[in-house]
Amino acid sequence: MKKLTRIIFLGCTNFSAELLNTILKIDTLEVVAIFSIKEKFSISYSSEKVKNINYFDFEPLANKLNIPIFFVDSESKRLNDYKETIEQLCPDVILVLGWYYMIGKEIRKIPKLGAWGIHASLLPKYAGGAPLVWAIIQGETHTGVTLFRMESGVDDGDIIEQVSFEIQETETISDIYRKATNASKDILNKVFLPDYKIHFKQQDKSEIKIYPQRSPEDGIINWEWDAKRIKNFIRAQTKPYPGAWFEIKGKKIIIWDADIIEVKK
């Protein structure tokens, strides 16, 4: 009987859940543990706990499949606190798919293949937070997803696979999120084929530009921008995100959709 690849899975979003479902269907893999983050969690850019608006509760699924599940928080129980548990699980690779914390070297060096993540951009472009949102805001016509081996920096590890796709002018963040999820599934199904040969391609770190995480307060519209930029800004942050917005007499107005209409003079 062929030895299964032992996977420790890290995820906490709906994106994570879809990819875990893909992994569970690959008969060469064995998920030996799930690590997740609660819906409200601590993060460096906020003095208060923030809410994961794309949260997925993995606990019922883990219990149903009899897979051990552990929870991480930057203030109470960090991933490094589980070092001994992870060592005992003897993973071949840690898959980090929809996560909010850095993975320290002490954890990354436990599995023989390291820790792999999928980032929703064509690295080295759009490293850092909210890459799909940033790509739409910046008016990109193409983006993609990258499977890479994690290192100490932000999304700067060796590239394993990439898949690209178009961003059409009529598409919103929800449409692009769906494309990124499907592309990520394609990558996982490819790299875990029995005859797949893993090649690690080093990134040119001088080309990496790190974009910051975004909060609802970053969605305020600047009406001095040109029409196309405003439209991109709105469609990048529409549902399921909190939306682009402005204020009138102290009242917050959220705009979920917009189009550009030429007015003949």
C-alpha positions in Angstrom: 0.0 0.0 0.0 1.3 3.4 -1.0 2.2 5.8 1.9 -0.2 8.7 2.1 1.1 12.3 2.3 0.3 13.5 5.8 -1.3 17.0 5.8 -1.8 19.5 8.6 -4.4 22.0 7.4 -4.5 25.6 8.5 -7.6 27.6 7.5 -10.5 29.7 8.8 -12.5 31.0 5.8 -15.0 29.8 3.3 -12.1 29.7 0.8 -10.3 27.4 3.2 -13.4 25.1 3.5 -13.7 24.6 -0.3 -10.0 23.8 -0.5 -10.2 21.3 2.4 -13.1 19.6 0.6 -10.8 19.3 -2.4 -8.0 17.9 -0.3 -10.2 15.3 1.3 -11.1 13.9 -2.1 -7.5 13.4 -3.1 -6.8 9.7 -2.2 -3.0 10.3 -1.9 -3.5 12.6 1.1 -4.3 12.2 4.8 -5.4 15.2 6.8 -4.1 14.5 10.3 -5.1 17.8 12.0 -6.9 21.0 11.3 -5.8 24.3 12.9 -8.2 27.2 12.7 -9.0 30.7 14.0 -12.2 31.8 15.8 -14.6 34.2 14.0 -13.5 37.1 16.2 -9.7 37.2 16.6 -6.7 39.4 17.6 -4.5 40.8 14.9 -1.7 43.3 14.9 -3.4 46.2 13.0 -6.3 46.5 15.5 -6.4 47.2 19.2 -9.7 45.2 19.4 -10.6 41.9 18.0 -11.7 41.9 14.4 -14.4 39.8 12.8 -13.7 37.4 9.9 -16.5 38.1 7.5 -15.7 35.0 5.4 -15.5 32.8 8.5 -16.1 29.1 8.3 -16.5 27.0 11.5 -14.4 23.8 11.0 -15.3 22.3 14.3 -18.4 20.4 13.2 -16.7 19.0 10.1 -13.6 18.0 12.1 -15.7 16.2 14.7 -17.7 14.4 12.0 -14.5 13.2 10.3 -12.7 12.5 13.6 -9.9 14.8 12.7 -8.2 16.7 15.7 -8.9 20.4 15.6 -6.9 23.2 17.4 -7.5 26.9 17.6 -5.0 29.7 17.4 -5.1 33.3 18.6 -2.2 35.8 18.7 -2.9 36.7 22.3 -3.8 33.4 24.0 -2.7 30.4 22.0 -0.1 30.9 19.2 0.8 28.3 16.6 4.2 28.0 18.2 2.5 26.8 21.4 1.4 23.7 19.5 5.0 22.8 18.4 5.1 19.6 20.3 1.7 18.5 19.1 2.7 19.2 15.5 5.9 17.3 15.8 4.0 14.3 17.2 1.6 14.4 14.2 4.6 13.9 11.8 3.3 15.9 8.9 4.9 15.8 5.4 3.6 19.3 4.6 1.6 22.0 6.3 -1.0 23.6 4.0 -1.9 27.1 4.9 -5.1 28.1 3.0 -7.0 31.1 4.2 -5.0 32.3 7.3 -4.2 35.5 9.1 -0.9 34.9 11.0 2.7 34.4 10.0 4.0 30.8 10.3 7.3 30.8 12.3 10.4 29.0 11.3 10.2 26.6 14.2 6.9 25.3 12.8 7.8 25.5 9.1 10.8 23.3 9.6 8.9 20.4 11.1 7.4 18.9 7.9 10.0 17.6 5.4 8.3 19.7 2.6 7.8 22.8 4.7 4.7 24.9 4.9 2.9 25.7 1.7 0.4 28.5 1.2 -1.8 29.7 -1.6 -1.7 33.5 -2.2 -4.4 35.1 -4.4 -2.1 36.9 -6.7 0.6 36.1 -9.3 3.6 36.6 -6.9 5.7 38.6 -6.6 2.9 41.0 -7.5 0.4 41.9 -4.7 2.1 40.3 -1.8 0.5 41.0 1.6 -3.1 41.6 2.5 -6.3 41.6 0.4 -4.6 40.9 -2.9 -7.8 40.4 -5.0 -9.3 43.7 -3.6 -6.1 45.6 -4.4 -5.8 44.1 -7.9 -9.3 45.3 -8.8 -8.8 48.7 -7.1 -5.6 49.2 -9.2 -7.5 48.3 -12.4 -5.7 45.1 -13.2 -7.1 43.0 -16.1 -5.4 39.8 -15.0 -4.4 38.2 -11.7 -4.2 34.6 -10.4 -3.1 32.4 -7.5 0.3 31.1 -6.4 1.2 28.0 -4.5 4.5 28.7 -2.7 6.7 27.5 0.1 6.5 29.8 3.0 9.6 31.6 4.4 10.2 34.3 7.0 9.1 37.2 4.8 5.6 38.2 3.6 4.6 35.9 0.7 8.3 35.8 -0.5 8.9 32.0 -0.6 9.7 29.8 -3.5 7.0 29.4 -6.1 5.6 25.9 -6.8 2.7 26.6 -9.2 0.7 29.5 -10.6 -2.6 29.8 -12.4 -3.7 33.1 -14.0 -7.2 34.4 -15.0 -8.8 37.5 -16.3 -10.5 40.3 -14.4 -13.3 41.6 -16.6 -14.6 45.1 -16.1 -18.1 43.8 -15.2 -16.8 41.5 -12.5 -16.9 42.2 -8.8 -14.8 40.9 -5.9 -17.3 38.0 -5.5 -16.7 36.9 -9.1 -12.9 37.1 -8.8 -13.0 35.3 -5.4 -14.8 32.5 -7.1 -12.2 32.3 -9.9 -9.4 32.3 -7.4 -11.0 29.5 -5.5 -11.4 27.4 -8.6 -7.9 28.1 -9.7 -6.6 27.0 -6.2 -8.5 23.8 -6.5 -6.9 23.1 -9.9 -3.4 23.7 -8.4 -4.0 21.3 -5.5 -5.4 18.6 -7.8 -2.3 19.0 -10.0 0.5 19.1 -7.5 -0.7 16.1 -5.5 -0.9 13.8 -8.6 1.4 10.8 -8.0 3.7 11.6 -10.9 4.0 15.4 -10.2 7.6 16.6 -9.8 8.0 19.4 -7.4 10.2 22.3 -8.5 10.8 25.3 -6.3 11.3 28.6 -8.2 12.9 31.4 -6.2 11.2 34.7 -6.3 13.0 37.9 -7.2 12.5 39.6 -3.8 13.4 43.0 -5.2 10.2 42.9 -7.2 8.0 42.2 -4.2 5.7 45.0 -3.1 3.7 44.3 0.1 0.2 45.6 0.3 -1.5 46.2 3.7 -4.5 44.5 5.1 -7.8 46.4 4.7 -10.4 47.3 7.2 -14.0 48.7 6.7 -12.6 52.2 7.3 -10.4 51.9 4.2 -13.6 51.7 2.1 -14.3 55.5 2.1 -14.7 56.9 -1.5 -12.7 59.9 -2.6 -15.0 61.7 -5.1 -12.0 63.6 -6.5 -10.9 60.3 -8.2 -11.9 59.8 -11.9 -15.0 57.7 -12.6 -13.2 54.5 -13.6 -11.2 54.5 -10.3 -14.3 55.0 -8.3 -16.1 52.2 -10.1 -13.1 49.8 -9.5 -13.0 50.9 -5.8 -16.7 50.0 -5.4 -16.7 46.6 -7.2 -13.6 45.6 -5.3 -15.3 46.0 -1.9 -18.9 45.0 -2.6 -20.5 42.0 -1.0 -19.4 39.8 0.7 -17.1 42.6 1.9 -18.3 45.6 3.9 -18.7 47.9 0.9 -17.3 51.3 -0.4 -18.9 54.2 1.4 -19.1 57.9 2.1 -20.9 60.1 4.6 -23.6 62.8 4.3 -24.2 64.8 7.4 -22.7 62.1 9.6 -24.7 59.3 8.0 -22.8 56.5 6.4 -23.9 55.6 2.8 -22.7 52.3 1.4 -22.6 51.9 -2.4 -22.7 48.2 -3.6 -22.7 48.8 -7.4 -21.9 51.5 -9.9 -21.6 52.0 -13.6 -20.2 54.8 -15.8 -22.6 56.6 -18.0 -21.4 59.2 -20.6 -23.5 62.3 -20.6 -23.7 64.1 -23.9 -23.3 67.8 -23.6 
